[in-house]
Amino acid sequence: MKCKLFILAAAIIVSSCAGPGPIGGPGLQVTPLGELPPPHGTDPALEARPYLIGPFDKLQVNVFGVKELTGEVQVDGSGRIALPLAGSVEAAGQTPAQVADEIARRLRGGYVRDPQVAVNLSESVSHVFTVEGEVEKPGAYPAVGKMTLLRAIARAEGTTDFAGLDDVIIFRTVGGERMAGVYNLAAIRRGNYDDPEVYADDLIVVGESPTRKIFRDVLQVAPAVVTPLVYILTR
């Protein structure tokens, strides 16, 4: 590990004068990318990403005027929910609004004349990001809508007094590669660069933690993180 850290530290110093193209040792690269790439299959151009229901998510179903069909249900492992009168409904891969439309369609077939159905996410299990380290409330949070680093930390009720804001790390897997982006929260708040987006399965590390310590030696020799630094951890 010490050898890898030395290679990575040297790569960062060289990168300031290197031309285009990734640099670094075998299995470990510092890339010239300006931002951490989104996971494969995600369209970064979308202003708002709709939440797609996954297995074991919990949904609040409300059918106006029909108490028997109102309450919380959990999506099973196959991605379906079971409701009285509506039967088994495919939920995984659908938005809450699409599930509500399908329930209404089934009820309209003979049970309820004009069903008014609302479906809301009450607990996400399948699409979450994790915040750990020096934040007030570490844990997993649902990746609903367009989430950014500052918003994600706000969801964790902000940083503690001991947080290091100069090098907050986002770990992400992109196309089978484990990557990490290092960001300076103060620089983001000043508008030096954009607040990076956060996606499901991202791990955000703020301040001291066993995960962050692997970068300690690198960050000590690197210039101040006034622009994002992106690392490829595995190839």
Secondary structure, DSSP 8 states (H G I E B T S, - for coil): -HHHHHHHHHHHHHHTT--SS-B-STT-EEE--SS----TT--TT-SS------TT-EEEEEETT-GGG-EEEE--TTSEEEETTTEEEE-TTS-HHHHHHHHHHHHTTTT-SS--EEEEEEE-SSSEEEEEESBSS-EEEE--SSEEHHHHHHHTT-B-TT--TT-EEEEEEETTEEEEEEE-HHHHHHTSS---EE-TT-EEEESS-TTGGGGHHHHHHS---SS-EEEE---
